[in-house]
Amino acid sequence: MSITSLGRQLKSLLLLLTLSLLCISCSKVPDLGSNPWSVIALDTDSTFADLAFTADPQHGWLVGTKETIFETTDGGDTWQQRGIDLAGEKASFTAVSFSGQEGWITGKPSILLHTTDGGATWARIPLSEKLPGAPYSIIALGPNTAEMITDLGAIYKTSNGGKTWKALVEGAVGVARTIERSADGRYVAVSARGNFYSTWEPGQSEWTPHNRNSSRRLQKMGYGQEGQLWLLARGGQLQFSNDPSTEVWSEVISPQAKSSWGLLDLGFRTPEEVWVAGGSGNLLVSTDGGLTWAKDQALENTPANLYRILFLSEDKGFVLGQNGILLKYQPVISAAPSEALPTADTAEDTPEESPTGV
């Protein structure tokens, strides 16, 4: 090989390395610059599944795997582990929901708990052995009224505190990876392998299947604050629906290109501010509906995958993780402008305040 040929190859290699470095730097998501989340490490190795508050905004319940139940009475700053007698049965709690002081907890293999006193006492509601699938989630809708769905997509409603249940859909959707409910009672379910998804809305007798819109398998789907669908796909991709037909989607968005971790959940704090969570403590945010993204790098060393984002209001939110990790949203409050100090001419005339402000 001539010196000239060797020189050309070295130049080509150098150019490729330079382009690679430029691509890596271009794909880097900027740091959020501030961290609005506090990390709460609870004494458990369980993975948390759901969280809900009673009529008292300071009083809430957190559930997860390995019969895990925690209670808070200070808005979620601290949590105390609680136990419920299941007669020795092992359970993995999947959901909790409250309407006022009345609450429900679902779990696998076949667990349904009910309280009417904010969780001071819990009663077990027996479920039929013919129930299609295991309880996946439940929504408290009012006095003695709740809607329950199983992991096979069977939807039931009770209006008498769980004594009897009415089937809302004929048949089931099949084994589902995830199932989410909108505020107005619609459901979207992702198939176990992520090959397709199905939708159901009140009044329909069957689920409606839909093909996924790309070669990427679906990870999870849900609803935004304005009722629009969103989806997370393998490879760290997401999309939003553009109209109620659910068949028209935005362009693919990759919040962090070439990432080695997947997206596990998405949550809206406001109609324009959206957060996505994933493996290894990764949490990203967009304040313009998904056009641009920033990463909360202060959480990168959090030793847990982050599985669920819940915003109960603009100022109250939580991220549920594994190994007892819980994040609480701490809204950034701008400091009040300082009052003007008295001038030399008026300082002597300004009365001192007493320590009690009297």
C-alpha positions in Angstrom: 0.0 0.0 0.0 1.4 3.4 -1.0 1.8 6.2 1.4 -0.7 8.2 -0.6 -3.4 5.5 -0.2 -2.7 5.2 3.5 -3.1 8.9 3.9 -6.4 8.8 2.1 -7.7 6.0 4.4 -6.5 7.9 7.5 -8.3 11.0 6.3 -11.5 9.0 5.6 -11.3 7.4 9.1 -10.8 10.8 10.7 -13.8 12.2 8.8 -16.0 9.3 9.9 -14.9 9.7 13.6 -15.6 13.4 13.4 -19.1 12.9 11.9 -19.8 10.2 14.6 -18.9 12.7 17.4 -21.0 15.4 15.8 -24.0 13.0 15.6 -23.6 12.0 19.2 -23.4 15.6 20.4 -26.4 16.5 18.2 -28.5 13.7 19.8 -27.7 14.7 23.3 -30.7 16.0 25.2 -30.0 19.2 27.1 -30.2 19.2 30.9 -33.4 20.5 32.4 -31.3 22.7 34.7 -33.5 22.3 37.7 -35.0 19.3 39.4 -38.6 19.5 40.5 -38.7 16.0 41.8 -37.8 14.7 45.3 -36.7 11.1 45.6 -38.4 9.1 48.4 -36.9 5.7 49.1 -39.3 3.5 51.0 -38.2 0.4 53.0 -39.3 -2.2 50.4 -38.0 -4.0 47.3 -41.4 -3.9 45.7 -42.4 -2.2 42.4 -45.2 0.3 42.9 -48.3 0.1 40.7 -50.7 2.8 41.6 -51.4 5.7 44.0 -54.6 7.5 45.0 -55.8 10.0 47.6 -59.0 10.1 49.7 -61.3 13.2 50.1 -58.5 14.5 52.3 -55.7 15.7 49.9 -53.1 14.8 52.6 -54.3 11.3 53.0 -53.3 8.8 50.3 -52.5 5.1 49.6 -49.8 3.5 47.5 -49.9 -0.1 46.3 -47.5 -2.5 44.6 -46.2 -6.0 44.3 -45.6 -8.4 47.2 -48.8 -7.3 49.1 -47.3 -3.8 49.4 -49.4 -1.1 50.8 -48.2 2.3 52.1 -50.3 5.2 53.6 -49.5 8.9 53.8 -51.1 11.6 55.9 -49.0 14.5 54.9 -49.6 14.7 51.1 -47.0 12.1 50.2 -43.9 13.5 51.9 -43.7 10.4 54.2 -45.2 7.0 54.0 -46.0 4.2 56.5 -46.3 0.6 55.5 -49.6 -1.0 56.3 -50.8 -4.6 56.2 -54.1 -6.2 55.1 -55.0 -9.7 56.2 -55.3 -11.9 53.1 -55.4 -15.2 55.1 -51.9 -16.1 54.0 -52.6 -15.6 50.3 -49.8 -14.0 48.2 -50.9 -11.1 46.1 -49.6 -8.4 43.8 -51.7 -5.3 44.1 -52.4 -3.6 40.7 -54.5 -0.5 41.3 -56.1 1.7 44.0 -58.8 4.3 43.5 -60.9 6.6 45.8 -64.0 8.6 45.5 -64.3 10.6 48.7 -63.7 8.2 51.6 -64.7 5.2 49.6 -61.9 3.2 48.0 -61.0 0.1 46.1 -57.9 -2.0 45.6 -57.4 -4.7 42.9 -54.8 -7.4 42.8 -53.6 -10.7 41.4 -54.4 -13.5 41.4 -58.0 -12.5 42.3 -58.1 -9.7 44.9 -60.7 -7.0 45.4 -60.7 -4.8 48.6 -63.3 -2.2 49.5 -63.3 0.6 52.2 -65.9 3.2 53.1 -63.8 4.9 55.8 -60.8 6.2 54.0 -58.9 2.9 54.5 -59.2 2.6 58.3 -60.8 -0.8 57.6 -60.8 -2.9 54.4 -63.2 -5.7 53.4 -62.5 -8.3 50.9 -65.1 -8.6 48.1 -65.4 -12.2 46.7 -65.0 -12.6 43.0 -66.5 -15.3 40.8 -64.1 -18.1 39.7 -65.5 -17.6 36.2 -64.1 -14.0 36.1 -62.3 -13.7 32.7 -58.7 -12.9 33.8 -57.4 -11.3 37.0 -58.4 -7.8 38.2 -56.1 -5.3 36.4 -57.5 -1.9 37.5 -60.5 -0.2 39.1 -62.0 3.3 39.1 -64.1 4.6 42.0 -67.0 6.5 40.4 -69.2 7.5 43.4 -71.0 6.0 46.4 -71.0 2.2 46.0 -70.1 2.6 42.3 -67.0 1.5 40.6 -65.7 0.2 37.3 -63.3 -2.8 37.2 -61.4 -4.2 34.2 -59.4 -7.5 34.1 -56.1 -8.2 32.3 -58.1 -9.9 29.5 -60.2 -6.7 28.9 -63.4 -7.7 30.6 -65.1 -4.6 32.0 -67.6 -4.7 34.9 -69.6 -2.1 36.8 -71.1 -2.2 40.3 -73.7 0.2 41.8 -74.1 -1.6 45.1 -70.7 -1.7 46.7 -69.5 -4.8 44.9 -72.4 -7.1 45.7 -73.3 -7.6 42.0 -71.5 -6.6 38.8 -72.8 -5.8 35.3 -70.7 -6.7 32.2 -70.2 -3.7 30.0 -68.5 -5.6 27.1 -69.2 -8.9 25.5 -66.2 -11.1 25.4 -62.6 -10.0 26.1 -59.8 -8.4 24.2 -57.2 -11.1 25.0 -54.1 -10.9 27.2 -53.1 -7.3 27.4 -49.7 -5.7 28.1 -51.3 -2.5 29.4 -54.8 -1.1 29.6 -55.6 2.6 30.3 -58.9 4.5 30.8 -59.7 8.0 29.8 -61.6 10.5 32.0 -64.8 10.0 30.0 -64.7 6.2 30.3 -62.9 5.1 27.1 -60.3 2.3 27.2 -57.2 1.5 25.1 -55.4 -1.8 25.5 -52.1 -2.9 24.0 -51.7 -6.6 23.1 -49.3 -8.7 25.1 -46.7 -8.7 22.3 -47.3 -5.1 21.3 -48.4 -6.2 17.8 -51.7 -4.3 17.9 -54.0 -2.3 20.1 -57.8 -2.2 20.8 -60.2 0.5 21.9 -63.6 0.5 23.6 -66.0 3.3 24.5 -69.2 3.3 26.5 -72.1 1.9 24.5 -70.0 -0.5 22.4 -70.6 -4.2 22.8 -67.1 -5.3 21.6 -63.5 -4.0 21.5 -62.3 -2.6 18.2 -58.9 -3.8 17.1 -56.4 -1.5 15.4 -53.1 -2.3 13.6 -50.0 -0.6 14.9 -48.8 2.1 12.5 -45.1 1.1 12.3 -42.8 -1.9 12.5 -42.0 -1.0 16.1 -43.9 -3.0 18.7 -46.1 -1.0 21.1 -45.0 -0.6 24.7 -47.9 1.4 26.1 -50.8 3.7 25.2 -53.0 6.1 27.1 -54.9 9.4 27.0 -53.9 13.0 27.3 -55.7 15.7 29.3 -57.8 16.6 26.2 -58.7 13.0 25.4 -56.1 12.4 22.7 -54.4 9.1 22.4 -50.6 8.7 22.8 -48.4 5.7 22.3 -44.9 4.6 23.3 -43.1 2.2 21.0 -39.9 0.1 21.3 -36.7 2.0 20.7 -37.7 5.1 22.7 -40.3 6.4 20.3 -43.6 8.2 20.9 -46.5 9.6 18.9 -49.7 11.6 19.6 -53.1 11.2 17.8 -54.2 14.1 15.8 -58.0 13.5 15.9 -60.6 11.4 17.7 -60.6 8.7 15.0 -57.4 7.4 16.7 -56.1 6.3 13.2 -54.3 9.6 12.4 -51.0 10.0 14.1 -48.3 12.7 14.4 -44.8 12.1 13.1 -42.6 9.8 15.3 -40.9 11.6 18.1 -37.6 10.3 19.7 -37.0 12.4 22.9 -33.5 10.9 23.2 -32.0 9.5 20.0 -29.9 6.4 20.2 -30.7 5.8 23.8 -30.2 2.3 25.3 -33.3 2.5 27.5 -36.9 2.3 26.6 -39.9 4.6 27.4 -42.2 3.0 30.0 -44.8 5.7 30.7 -46.0 9.2 29.7 -47.9 11.8 31.8 -49.3 15.3 31.1 -48.8 17.9 33.8 -50.6 20.5 31.6 -51.9 20.2 28.0 -48.5 21.3 26.8 -46.1 19.9 29.4 -45.5 16.2 29.0 -43.1 14.0 30.9 -41.8 10.6 29.8 -40.1 8.0 32.1 -38.0 5.0 31.4 -35.3 2.7 32.6 -32.4 3.6 34.9 -33.9 6.7 36.4 -34.5 8.5 33.1 -37.0 11.3 33.1 -37.5 13.8 30.3 -39.9 16.7 29.8 -41.3 18.7 26.9 -43.0 22.1 27.6 -44.2 22.6 24.0 -46.2 19.4 23.4 -43.3 17.3 22.3 -41.4 19.5 19.9 -38.3 19.9 22.1 -37.1 17.9 25.1 -34.9 18.3 28.2 -33.6 15.7 30.6 -33.7 15.8 34.4 -30.1 14.8 34.8 -30.3 15.1 38.6 -32.2 11.8 38.6 -29.7 9.8 36.5 -28.2 8.0 39.5 -31.6 7.0 40.9 -31.3 3.2 41.2 -34.6 2.2 39.7 -36.7 1.9 36.5 -39.5 4.4 36.5 -42.8 2.7 35.5 -45.6 5.1 36.0 -46.2 8.9 36.0 -49.3 10.3 37.8 -50.3 13.9 37.9 -53.3 14.4 40.2 -53.2 18.2 39.5 -50.7 20.7 38.0 -49.0 20.9 41.4 -49.3 17.3 42.6 -47.6 14.5 40.9 -45.7 11.3 41.5 -43.5 8.9 39.6 -43.7 5.2 40.7 -40.6 3.0 40.4 -39.1 -0.3 41.5 -37.2 -1.2 44.6 -39.3 1.2 46.8 -38.4 4.3 44.8 -41.1 7.0 44.6 -40.6 10.5 43.1 -42.8 13.4 44.3 -43.3 16.6 42.2 -42.2 19.7 44.0 -43.5 22.7 42.0 -41.0 25.5 41.6 -42.4 28.6 43.3 -40.9 31.9 42.3 -39.7 33.9 45.2 -41.8 36.9 46.1 -40.2 40.2 45.2 -38.4 41.7 48.2 -40.0 44.7 49.8 -38.2 48.0 49.4 -36.0 48.9 52.4 -36.8 52.1 54.2 -34.7 55.1 53.2 -32.5 56.9 55.6 -35.2 59.6 55.9 -37.9 57.2 56.9 -36.0 54.5 58.8 -36.3 56.1 62.2 -40.1 56.6 61.7 -40.7 52.9 60.8 -42.0 50.9 63.8 -40.2 47.6 64.7 -42.3 44.5 64.3 -42.5 42.2 67.2 -41.5 38.5 66.8 -45.2 37.5 66.7 -46.0 40.2 64.1 -48.4 41.9 66.5 
